[in-house]
């Protein structure tokens, strides 16, 4: 609840007034706990095998062809009319 309110840009003062049983130290502990949890988390970026790309006219046919050879769906602005 504390982290959700902080993520919603609620001030510490507003949180403390909504929950009088909390102290500033409790908010600090929540932040430290979240940071500690993230320190032990592994993030991976998963990319699809192919992308659909819409290229601006400044990219030449050679760029579009190279991307197409790599398996990407490429459409150039000049080809769309």
N, C-alpha and C positions, 0 to 999 in steps of 0.2 A: 504494500500500500504506500509506503513512504517513497520507494523508488518510482512508482507509477506517478505519484504527485510531483516529484522532482522532474520527471521526464515531461510532464505537462506544463513545465515552467512555473510551478507554484513555488512561492517563496518559503523559506524555512519558517519565517514568522507565521505565515498562513497555516502551515502544517502543524506547528506547535500550538496554535490557537484552536485548531480543529480537534487536536488530540492532546489535551492538557496533561495527560499522564506521560507524554514523551518529553525528553530533554534533548538539547542540542547534541549531546553525546550519542543519543540513540540514532539520530539521523546520520552522524558521522560513521557510526558502526555499520549502518545499512549500506552506506557507500563503500566502506572498506570491504564488507562481505561480498558485494557485487564485484568489486575489483579483483578480489581473491578468487572468486568463482571463474572470472574470465581469464585469469592467469593460468588456469588449469584446463582451458578449453582450446581445442584445436579447430580452426576454421579452414575450410577448403572451398575454393571457388570451383564450381562445376560448370564447365562450358559444354555446349552441345557440339556434336560432331561437325555440324555445318550451320552457317548463319545465312540469313537472307539479308543482303546488303543493297542499299539504294545509294548509288554513287552520284555525287555532284558532277556537273559537266567538266570541272577542272581535272578530274581523273581521266586519263587516257584509256584507249581500248586495251593497251598492254596491261594496265593495272587490273582492269575488269577480267581480262583473259587469265591472268595469273591467279586471281582469286577463284575464278571458275574452275581452273585446273586443280585447285586445292579442295574442291568439293563444295564450295559455297554458291548459293543462288545469288547471282549478281544482276542488277538491273540499273542501267545508267539513265540519268535524267533525260538525256537527248533521245533515248529510245522510247520514252513514254509520251512524247508529243506534247 
